[in-house]
Amino acid sequence: MFNKKKIAAWIISILVGTSIILSSCNSGSSGSGGNKTLVIGTAAFNGVFNPFLASTAYDNYVINLTNAMLIGNTPSGEPVDGIASYVPPEEIKGDDGKTINTVYTFTLKDDVKFSDGTSVTADDIIFTYKVLLDPTYTGPSTLRSTPIVGLNEYFYDDKDYKLSIDKIKSLSQNISDDDTTKYFTKMSEDSFVKEGAEKMSARLSFENKDNLSGDSLKKALIEFNINDLKTKDKDSMKKTIQGMKYKDLEKEYINKNLSAGSVDISEIEGIKRIDEKTVEVTIEGVDPKAIWNLGDIEVASKSYYGVGKSGGKFVGDIYSKGKMDIISEKNDSPMGAGPYKFVEYKNNVVSFEANPYYYGGVPHIEKLKLQVVDDKNKIPSIAAGNIDVSDPSGNPASLKQAQDAGLETITIDNLGYGYIGMNADRIPDINVRKGLMHLMNRAPAVQSFYGDLASVIEYPMSRISWAYPENAKAIYDFSSVKAMEYFTKAGYKKVEQNGKTILQKDGVQLKIEVGIGGSGTMDHPAGPIITQLKNELESLGGKIDIQDVDANILFDRLSAGQWDMWVAAWQSVIDPDLFQLYHSKGTTNHYRIKNDKLDDLITKARETNDIGIRKTYYKDALNIIMDEAVEMPVYQRKNMYVYNQKILDKNSIPSDYSPFRFPFTRGFYDIEKLKLVK
Amino acid sequence: MRQYIIKRLFISVFVLFGVSIILYGLIRLMPGDYISNTVAGNPSITEEMVVGLKKLYGLDVGIVEGYFKWLGKALTGDLGESFLYKAPVTQVIASKMWTSFSLSFMAFIIQLLIAIPMGIISATRQYSKTDYAVTIFSLIGISLPSFFFAAILQKTFAVDLQLFPISGMVTAREDYEGFRLMMDMAWHFVLPIVVLAFTSIGSWMRYTRTNMLEVLSSDYIRTARAKGLSEGTVIYKHAFRNTLIPVVTMIGGSIPSLFSGAIITEGIFAIDGLGYTAFHALKAGDIPFIMGFNLFLAFLTLMGTLISDILYAVVDPRVRLS
């Protein structure tokens, strides 16, 4: 008995002991913060504080503070000096006047140093590029999409890359009977997954004579679809199959070459070290986005990130292509040439101290802390003095809350916009789409959700971009009469059935399914628009099925092309390139818009660095997109910043902040100039 | 008893194996994988990059193949690297679980200190006003959603009375160390501990009350009363000790679960614990972390039942494990 009691006592005392030891084993850094410290409230970190791998906005805040950009930008989003000076790129033209190559030259300024006191050199820039372009790189950078000379050879470790791709191309041209069967089956299976049995039967006018269901119905439908495909235009089917085969072969090539072990190509032809301070990057043709892909990078120290560490000492392996594990070893200790030096990340607080070597001048505020705060607690926490600055989600309620607490606010346009999209493959009739556009009443919804913190936009582009057309006017005003005109044009008629009005064509009612991520309660700026659309369309006799789903499901079905209509937002980048979104070959062309004239305009706009010329292309392109009625632009919102003016000196806040130069969060522009109230 | 424990541990291995199959299957069937979640909304991603990334993250293989790949590594003790936290899963769990544990453990002690006496009082005064008051109090606790109760506490004690900080684990502005840091953390943990404790006092109280009532109606209590013992002796010496038998086994069984974290409370109070971490991983489709975390939970549950079975034998001499 005594023994058993003893066991029980042991278990409990061990548990009590460990919990006390563990809660006390944290030791802080030295010194008292007092009035030398600014505390910024942010959302939770993933702890991936690595200039190459940080993928969330908040992990990137840390990197923005510890690392410096190669090239910066002006308040209006044009390139300007960073740690390197900005020189406009040089275009090398061929005999026909077409640009063959564009050359970017980055020369580091004098005396740019990392926070450990070592100088930033050309080797560090090249090292940074090479890691971002490593074939086993898993981070968020899209530098890989820049057509740097020799990049594919390096990436696939294949000096005959062009030959290999040509081989794939010629292979995919030859279509055997087996290929036809294989891809017809694949296409039919895909349509079954996309459409479901009901819609597919309707589209194919499939009569279910034997009353099939489940798998046997699926089998019959797929077979029926294959036979249907066989009757279609041979040439266009051949093209489709060639395209599918090419993608399969390409995928095979990627998978094979990414897993190859030995390294044959260790340099990228187009990235050259000119001298100690200068790097030259040559790209194929013209790419107006390239300056941002190449210049908007956080330069990392080769001697810090490129050397493996062991027991805190740098004695391990040296980085070479494929050795990303050496890079990710430093996830918990970022180091760079930024305004602040990383001290530690503990207890949901990231601590920094001013970098004495910062090239823009030593920051006035000695210590900086990023403290994790739940969004709803941000304003009360500033008011209570727990934190000094934060970016709560902007809406009329939070704006009022901040003003009531006597705090200062700053609002800055967000680089992005909200929209309602339609899939042209699923709603093929342009008149139906136009009709639906006329049933969307945007202004009251945006006003009630955001108040003055957002406004309605008329083109699918952030209003702050230089490419947003001037004097834009509403193209599809809210009018159920105009909507009905378009539905009539599309062949729909109102029919009375069992005392109900049904809007139908060839006996089929107009039905659409809408996807929205409204947390199950339609809590979304576009929620009221969709609800009103439903009421309006149903009073005309159509039908709308609203699916309020989780973001994962929304985007999963979106990329599979399974929504008729959906509600989402785009986060934009500085360059307003439209290729991925609206070109018929774009990866994220969820609208499934295929317009040769539009494709041509988008391609042309990518072939020059001249903003004036690009502007006119974009204007025409945006008008075509609006006329195709695949996307209703909804709102341009503002980000809100709240700060405690008793702590942070109002006069020290830069007045030229803009969507491209945020003062307190992303980018932390001019943070070295901020001062505390004495 | 040693044999019994070895046998139970042996069975646990098979249970964990089964759990891992179900988990992996479910995770892979979830809509949206890590890559599609991260590239959604990024207009500059090309299809070629998506194919390459899926390959690098091991998402290019089917469920069965993927499971065996995972299992092969897991058997050697390698639970893989978290997609989201870019660090070994075991390391992420180890670095966060003690925060969750200290929070839950303190809340647990408070719960027991309040719930057990309350349960006994309400049992001994069954159907009295005290009994009803205690029952109502504990049912309010069970029924209150933690986010709502947390908001009330924050508004009252942090915003209005300014007795406690609104959220966070330490005072960010100060660089406390040693004892000051400990006190600072304790001060920050008061509100979350109250939330965790109050919302689960009810179940412990009801459990104690039911057991006490059962014991009070047994024959030996009648005998004790018939012997002429005072009511206090009957209740606190004879009844209370026997009530503790099932309670102690439950307590032992609950201890491992204290490591698992509290998703909502940790989120609201900005505490860097395991629950909130796992919630983010789940939303992002971080397969290695969700697998590792859930297996950890399964392991804790198995340990919990084992501990409670052992404790049952320890506190009750009539029980023999074989």
HADDOCK unambig.tbl for C-alpha pairs under 7 A between the chains (distance, minus, plus):
assign (segid A and resid 4 and name CA) (segid B and resid 314 and name CA) 5.16 0.50 0.50
assign (segid A and resid 19 and name CA) (segid B and resid 102 and name CA) 5.35 0.50 0.50
assign (segid A and resid 22 and name CA) (segid B and resid 98 and name CA) 6.74 0.50 0.50
assign (segid A and resid 23 and name CA) (segid B and resid 102 and name CA) 6.69 0.50 0.50
assign (segid A and resid 23 and name CA) (segid B and resid 182 and name CA) 6.95 0.50 0.50
assign (segid A and resid 24 and name CA) (segid B and resid 182 and name CA) 5.57 0.50 0.50
assign (segid A and resid 27 and name CA) (segid B and resid 177 and name CA) 5.07 0.50 0.50
assign (segid A and resid 27 and name CA) (segid B and resid 178 and name CA) 5.67 0.50 0.50
assign (segid A and resid 28 and name CA) (segid B and resid 175 and name CA) 5.92 0.50 0.50
assign (segid A and resid 28 and name CA) (segid B and resid 176 and name CA) 5.61 0.50 0.50
assign (segid A and resid 28 and name CA) (segid B and resid 177 and name CA) 4.27 0.50 0.50
assign (segid A and resid 29 and name CA) (segid B and resid 175 and name CA) 5.98 0.50 0.50
assign (segid A and resid 29 and name CA) (segid B and resid 177 and name CA) 6.78 0.50 0.50
assign (segid A and resid 30 and name CA) (segid B and resid 175 and name CA) 6.41 0.50 0.50
assign (segid A and resid 31 and name CA) (segid B and resid 175 and name CA) 6.25 0.50 0.50
assign (segid A and resid 32 and name CA) (segid B and resid 174 and name CA) 5.65 0.50 0.50
assign (segid A and resid 32 and name CA) (segid B and resid 175 and name CA) 5.39 0.50 0.50
assign (segid A and resid 33 and name CA) (segid B and resid 173 and name CA) 5.50 0.50 0.50
assign (segid A and resid 33 and name CA) (segid B and resid 174 and name CA) 4.51 0.50 0.50
assign (segid A and resid 33 and name CA) (segid B and resid 175 and name CA) 5.85 0.50 0.50
assign (segid A and resid 34 and name CA) (segid B and resid 173 and name CA) 6.74 0.50 0.50
assign (segid A and resid 34 and name CA) (segid B and resid 174 and name CA) 6.42 0.50 0.50
assign (segid A and resid 37 and name CA) (segid B and resid 173 and name CA) 6.05 0.50 0.50
assign (segid A and resid 39 and name CA) (segid B and resid 172 and name CA) 6.82 0.50 0.50
assign (segid A and resid 39 and name CA) (segid B and resid 173 and name CA) 6.37 0.50 0.50
assign (segid A and resid 46 and name CA) (segid B and resid 84 and name CA) 6.84 0.50 0.50
assign (segid A and resid 46 and name CA) (segid B and resid 85 and name CA) 5.38 0.50 0.50
assign (segid A and resid 47 and name CA) (segid B and resid 85 and name CA) 6.33 0.50 0.50
assign (segid A and resid 48 and name CA) (segid B and resid 85 and name CA) 6.03 0.50 0.50
assign (segid A and resid 48 and name CA) (segid B and resid 86 and name CA) 6.48 0.50 0.50
assign (segid A and resid 136 and name CA) (segid B and resid 56 and name CA) 6.58 0.50 0.50
assign (segid A and resid 138 and name CA) (segid B and resid 53 and name CA) 6.38 0.50 0.50
assign (segid A and resid 142 and name CA) (segid B and resid 44 and name CA) 6.82 0.50 0.50
assign (segid A and resid 142 and name CA) (segid B and resid 45 and name CA) 6.63 0.50 0.50
assign (segid A and resid 251 and name CA) (segid B and resid 51 and name CA) 6.81 0.50 0.50
assign (segid A and resid 254 and name CA) (segid B and resid 52 and name CA) 6.63 0.50 0.50
assign (segid A and resid 255 and name CA) (segid B and resid 55 and name CA) 6.71 0.50 0.50
assign (segid A and resid 347 and name CA) (segid B and resid 169 and name CA) 5.78 0.50 0.50
assign (segid A and resid 347 and name CA) (segid B and resid 170 and name CA) 6.80 0.50 0.50
assign (segid A and resid 347 and name CA) (segid B and resid 272 and name CA) 6.29 0.50 0.50
assign (segid A and resid 348 and name CA) (segid B and resid 169 and name CA) 6.95 0.50 0.50
assign (segid A and resid 348 and name CA) (segid B and resid 271 and name CA) 6.74 0.50 0.50
assign (segid A and resid 348 and name CA) (segid B and resid 272 and name CA) 5.72 0.50 0.50
assign (segid A and resid 349 and name CA) (segid B and resid 172 and name CA) 6.47 0.50 0.50
assign (segid A and resid 369 and name CA) (segid B and resid 172 and name CA) 6.54 0.50 0.50
assign (segid A and resid 371 and name CA) (segid B and resid 172 and name CA) 6.51 0.50 0.50
assign (segid A and resid 372 and name CA) (segid B and resid 168 and name CA) 6.89 0.50 0.50
assign (segid A and resid 372 and name CA) (segid B and resid 270 and name CA) 5.84 0.50 0.50
assign (segid A and resid 373 and name CA) (segid B and resid 167 and name CA) 6.91 0.50 0.50
assign (segid A and resid 373 and name CA) (segid B and resid 168 and name CA) 6.80 0.50 0.50
assign (segid A and resid 373 and name CA) (segid B and resid 270 and name CA) 5.51 0.50 0.50
assign (segid A and resid 374 and name CA) (segid B and resid 267 and name CA) 6.67 0.50 0.50
assign (segid A and resid 374 and name CA) (segid B and resid 268 and name CA) 5.61 0.50 0.50
assign (segid A and resid 374 and name CA) (segid B and resid 270 and name CA) 6.13 0.50 0.50
assign (segid A and resid 380 and name CA) (segid B and resid 159 and name CA) 6.84 0.50 0.50
assign (segid A and resid 381 and name CA) (segid B and resid 166 and name CA) 6.39 0.50 0.50
assign (segid A and resid 384 and name CA) (segid B and resid 159 and name CA) 6.84 0.50 0.50
assign (segid A and resid 552 and name CA) (segid B and resid 31 and name CA) 6.27 0.50 0.50
assign (segid A and resid 552 and name CA) (segid B and resid 32 and name CA) 5.30 0.50 0.50
assign (segid A and resid 552 and name CA) (segid B and resid 37 and name CA) 6.55 0.50 0.50
assign (segid A and resid 553 and name CA) (segid B and resid 31 and name CA) 5.51 0.50 0.50
assign (segid A and resid 553 and name CA) (segid B and resid 32 and name CA) 6.36 0.50 0.50
assign (segid A and resid 555 and name CA) (segid B and resid 40 and name CA) 6.57 0.50 0.50
assign (segid A and resid 556 and name CA) (segid B and resid 31 and name CA) 6.26 0.50 0.50
assign (segid A and resid 556 and name CA) (segid B and resid 32 and name CA) 5.02 0.50 0.50
assign (segid A and resid 570 and name CA) (segid B and resid 41 and name CA) 5.52 0.50 0.50
assign (segid A and resid 571 and name CA) (segid B and resid 41 and name CA) 6.22 0.50 0.50
assign (segid A and resid 571 and name CA) (segid B and resid 42 and name CA) 6.72 0.50 0.50
assign (segid A and resid 580 and name CA) (segid B and resid 43 and name CA) 5.98 0.50 0.50
assign (segid A and resid 580 and name CA) (segid B and resid 44 and name CA) 6.49 0.50 0.50
assign (segid A and resid 581 and name CA) (segid B and resid 43 and name CA) 6.59 0.50 0.50
assign (segid A and resid 587 and name CA) (segid B and resid 46 and name CA) 5.65 0.50 0.50
assign (segid A and resid 587 and name CA) (segid B and resid 47 and name CA) 5.62 0.50 0.50
assign (segid A and resid 588 and name CA) (segid B and resid 43 and name CA) 6.50 0.50 0.50
